[in-house]
Amino acid sequence: MAVPAIWRPSIRTVNGRREQTEFMSELFMGVRLRCANCHNHPLDKWTQDDYHGLAAIFAKIDGDQIVKIKPSGEVIHPATREKAIPRIPGDQFLSTDVADGRVELVDWLTRSDNPYFAKAIVNRLWKAMMGRGLVEPIEDFRATNPATHPELLTELADDFVGHDYDLRHTLRRIALSRSYARSADTLPQNSTDDRFYSHALPKPLAPEVLADAISDVLGIPDNYGDEPEGTRAVSLFDPNTESDALDILGRCGRETSCETSTATIGGLQRKLHLFNGDLLNARIGVPGSRLDRLVSIGKPPMEIVNEFYLAALSRYPTDTEQQFWKQYIDVKATANSQRAILEDMVWSLLTCNEFVTNH
């Protein structure tokens, strides 16, 4: 029987049967099975039998250069000190004559009545579109962490299954919803709402998207390992491709299921590098950049301001912004002084919330 392709990420991404168990349960079930490693889960139904039984399934797989069955593979159950019996979590132990339990596991996981897979996937899609999952954190489905809108989650999951697990269909349905169409502008009455979607939730751009946006505005492509010049970050298929920019911006190396909240992508390191690191400062005015080209052809400062606003924010400066830059840029100053101010202007655009967030 062919190896189910669904397991390739968990086999190739992490090493170790327990790590694969935790990766798989978070990615495909939306549950933190890792809490049942040393003891039964204190807040959910998962037991050590579930955890180590799933690990026993992955122990039968040799994931080196060629993925193949390893009949001798085993894990030891810490409570019994015996070989763990392969088990579909929360459901059933597998027969001892089953050679590759992943087949039974994937059949169970993708059954139309499976309570985990469809909800975990649509919840992940909802977060990608809306900035917050219906269950949050999205890999923490449990009775004590209910969805904000349980009926909506169930309807989306049922619709996802009914349309043969079509990701594009679910994304389109979310995109056409009234919730997704709402503005990020708030009213005094809903300014603190962070879960009921009375307004759009601004969310940081993904590291790859932000890296490409910075390159587009600056007019200077970034380099990614041995990839050809001009390669876009969103086109990279290897998460370990060498890139200082993506490391700074907080990319996920895929050692985990990458469920960290987008609100913390990059964290303090990202902010510090955007404020005063070489990620921006070493590229803003270098020869060949957009700013360098505009200054070299003698374009007036305010026209340069307008061009950068269009490139970065897809709009012209407001009247207030126009007045600010007119006062800030001394038309009688030397070319070097004007250029320094224009570099500050570009930096301010590339670090403002309007640029670094999806809103």
C-alpha positions, 0 to 999 in steps of 0.5 A, a space after each residue: 500500500 502506498 505511503 500516505 503523502 499527508 505524512 511527509 511533512 511530519 516525517 521530513 521536518 522533524 526528527 524523533 518519534 515523539 517530535 513527529 507525534 507532537 508536530 502531527 497532532 498540532 498540524 492535523 488535529 489542532 491539539 497539543 498532544 505533547 501535554 500527555 507525554 509524561 502524564 495524562 493531559 490535565 485539561 483534556 481527554 488525552 492520555 499517555 496511551 494516546 501520545 505514545 501509541 501515536 509515537 509507536 506508529 511513527 516509530 515503524 517508519 525509517 525517515 532517512 534518505 528513503 522513507 520506508 517501513 522499519 518493523 523493529 521500530 518501537 517506543 517505550 511507554 514511560 508508565 508501563 516500561 513496555 513497548 507502546 502499542 500503536 494507537 489512533 489517539 482517542 479512538 482505538 489501539 491497532 492490531 499487532 499485524 498492522 505494518 504501517 499504522 499511518 494508513 489507518 491513521 489517515 483513514 481515520 483522520 480524513 473521515 467525514 465524521 472526524 472531529 479534529 481534522 476539518 475544524 483544525 484546517 478551517 480554523 487555520 484558514 480563518 486565522 490566515 484571513 482574519 488575523 485570529 482563529 475561532 479557536 486561539 491558539 489554533 493548535 489548542 483545541 480542547 473543551 476548556 478552550 472553546 471557539 468564540 463562534 462554535 456554530 460558525 466553526 462547525 459550519 465551515 468544517 462541514 462545508 469544507 468536508 462537503 466540498 472534498 477538502 477544497 482549501 480554495 473553496 473555504 478561502 473564497 467563502 471567507 473572503 466573500 463574507 461580511 466579516 472579512 469585508 469590515 474596515 479596520 477603523 474602530 468606534 469607541 464602542 468596539 475599539 477593544 474588541 479582539 475576537 468578535 470581528 466587529 472590525 478587521 484586525 490588523 495583522 503583521 505581514 508574514 516575513 516573506 511578504 514583508 521582505 518582498 515588499 521592502 525590496 519592491 519599495 527600495 528597488 533593490 532585490 534581496 539575495 537568498 542563498 544560491 538562488 538567482 538574483 531577483 528571486 522573491 521570498 514568497 517563492 522559496 520552497 526551502 525554509 532553510 535557504 540562507 537569508 539574514 533578512 528572513 531570519 531578522 523578520 522572524 520566518 518559521 524554520 518548520 521545526 515546529 508547526 509554525 503556529 506562533 501568533 502573527 502578533 509576535 512574528 519576529 518580536 523585539 529583534 524584528 522591531 530593532 532591526 527595522 528601527 536602526 539595523 542594516 535591513 533598511 539603513 544599508 539599502 535605502 540610498 545605495 547606488 541603483 536604489 529607487 531613491 538613488 535613481 530619483 535623486 540622480 535624475 533631479 526629481 524635486 523632493 516632493 515628487 519623490 515623496 509622492 512616488 514613495 507613498 505610492 510605492 509603499 502605501 498605494 496612495 498619495 500623502 494626505 494634506 497633513 502629510 504633505 504639509 509636514 514634508 514641505 516644512 521638513 524638507 528645506 528646498 534651499 538646503 544642500 543636495 546632501 542634506 535633502 537626501 538625508 531627509 528623504 532617506 528618513 522619509 523612506 525609512 519612516 514609510 517602511 516602519 509605519 504600521 500602515 506598511 508592515 501590517 495587513 489591515 
